[in-house]
């Protein structure tokens, strides 16, 4: 007979969950702690003196060479405010994703492929039909740098329409924390810091929920197939 009892979760599920929370909490804490030692008012005043076009250019182009986006988003929040910062971030992320895709496809792919040929490893490829889930998982998982996420997805063969339209909203959601913090640097109080921490935790919860649902959804076909195969084998025997 076929065993229809619920399949136990992998032993490393709890470990992955714990790792996710540790990385998420550390990222939020570092973000807040680092800027707690910065003269936020001076940062806000300095950001006001930087030309708007230059701040926008920083966000659009510097991430291509690995400059951390969190700091750039804080500058944008201080310069443009919350609403203006969010609009600027949306356009800058769009430009950055376009440039990342173009650079990877037409400049980086050949040398990287040549490098892999000299090793025993193969360039990772996202299976057809999993572009949305893999792109969203990669964009939402904390810890991995913004630049690395984008380059890896293109190198893994994610088509442009999935890469762009999935990563844009995912990166935008992450950017809101930096924009809010930047806008608050002109008058950063304990209450605002607590709000930012709570907001960061809420973002983490939402991202965790999406990641968990995507993983569960992607594992169902494999489990169903496995059960069918078990049933066929049992029937034949």
N, C-alpha and C positions, 0 to 999 in steps of 0.2 A: 504493500500500500504506500501511497505517497504521503510524505510527512507534510501536513498542512499547518503545523504549529508555527507561530510567529518566529521569524528569524531574529536571532539576537543581534543587537547593534555591534559593530566592530569594537574590539577592545580599546582601540586608540581613539574612539569617539570622545570620551571624557577628556583625554589628553589634548585633542584638537580644540575642544571648547575652552579648556583652561588656557591654552596658549593664545587663543583668539582674544580672550578677555584681558590677559596679562599685557599683550601687545597694545590693545586698544587703550587700556587705562594708562599705560606708560606713555603712549603718544600724546594723549590729552594732558596728562600731568606735566610732561616735558614742555609742551606748548605753553602752558600757563606759567610754570615755574621759571622757564628761561626768560620770558618777558616780564616776570615779576622783578627781576634784577635790572631791567632796563628802565631808564627814565622815560616813561611812556609819553609824558607831556612834551619832552624834547623831541622824541621820535615823531610825534604828531606834528609839531611845529616844523620839523625838518621836511616831513612828507609834503606839507603845504607849499614849501618853496620849490619842490621838484616840478618841472613842467608836466602837465597832464599827459602829453604825447609820449614823454619819456617813461613815465610809470606804466602806461599801456604797453609800450615796446618791451619793457622789462618782463612783463607777464607773458607776452606773446612769444618772445624769442629766447630769453635766458633759460627757460626750462629745457630747451633743446640740447643744451650742454650740461644738464644736470643740476642747475641751480635750484635749491629747494623752493617750491611754490608757496609754502605756508608763509614764509617771510614776505614774499612778493604780494600775497593777498592782504597781509596786514598793512603794508604800505598803501595798497589800493583803497582799503577801508578808511585809512586816515586821510587820504587825499580826496577821495570822491564821496565819502559818507556811505551809509548802508545801501541805499537805492542805487546811487551812481556807481558804487563799487560792484554791486551785483551785475549791473548792465555791462560794465567794463570787463568783468571777469568772464561773462558769457561769450563776449566777442573775442577776447584774448584766448580763451580755451579753444574756441572754434578755429582760430588761426593756427594755434599751436598744433592741434590735431591734424589739420591739413598739411602743415609743413612736416610733421613727424611722418605721416604716411608717405609723402613725396620723397623725403630724404631716405627713408628705409627702403622703399621700392626701387628707386632709381640710383641710389648712391651706396647704401650699406649692404644690400642683399648679396651682391656678388662677392665682395671681400669676405663677408661672414660665411657664406656658403663654401668658399674656397678654404677657409680656416677649418670648418667642420670636416671637409674631405680629408684633411691631414690627420684627423683624430678618429677614434673609434666611435664617436658620438654622432648622432644625427640631430639636425635642427628640428625642434618640436613643431608639430603641426596640429591645429585644431580640427577635429573631425567635422565633416559636412553635417549641418543640422544642429551643431552645438555652438555656433558662433555667438549667439546672443547670451546664452548662459555663461560661457567661458569668459566673454568680454565683461559681463556684469560682475562676475565673481572676482575677476582680476582687478577691476577698477574699484570695487568696494572693500576688498580685504585690506586692513591696515598694515602698516609696517613697510611694505614694498614701496620704494620711491616712485613718485608720479612719472618721472621720465622713463624709468625702467619698465613700468607697466605698459606704457604706450608703445615703446619700441618692441617689447616682447610680443605683444598682440599682433603687430603687423608682421613681424618675422615668423610668427606661427601661422600665417596665412589667412588671417581674418579679413574678409573683403571690406572695402572702404565703407559701404553703407552701414554695416553692422558696427564696425570700429567707431565711426563718427557718431552715429545716433544713439549708441549705447553709452559710450564713454563721456560724451558731452554732459548729459544730465547727471551721471554718477559723479564726475569730477566737480560739477557745479555744486552739488549738495555738500561735498566735502569743503568746498571753498567758502561756504557761508560762515563757517566758524571763524576763519581768518578775517573775513570782511567785517563781521560784527565786532571782533576784538579790535581791529584797526580803528573803527569808528569810535569805539569806547576809550581809546587811548588818551583822548583829550581830557577825560575826567574819569579815570578808572577807580571805582570804589570797590569795597569788599562785596557789596551786593551784586555788582556787575560781574565780578570774578566768579561768584557762586553761580550766577546765571549762566555764564559761559561753560562752567564745569558741568552743570546739569544739562545744558544744551548739547555738549559733547557726548555725554553719556546717552542721551536720547538718540542722537545720530548713530552711536555705536549699536544700540539696541535695534534700531530699524535696519541697519546694514546687516547685523547678525541674523535677523529674522529673514531677510531676503536671501542671504547666502545659504541659510539652513533649508529654506524651501526649495531653492534651486538644486541643492545637493540631493535632497529627497526625491525631487522630480526626475533628476538625471539617473538616479539609481533604480527607479521603478522598472524601466524596461528590461534592464539586466536581470533583476530579480524575477520578473514575470517569465522571461525567456528561460531562466534556470529552472523554474518550477515546471514549465511545459516540457523541458527536456527530461526532467526527472520522471514526469508522468509517462512520457513516451517510452522511456527505458524500462520502467516498471511494467508497463502493459505488455511489452514485447517479451519480457522474462516470464 
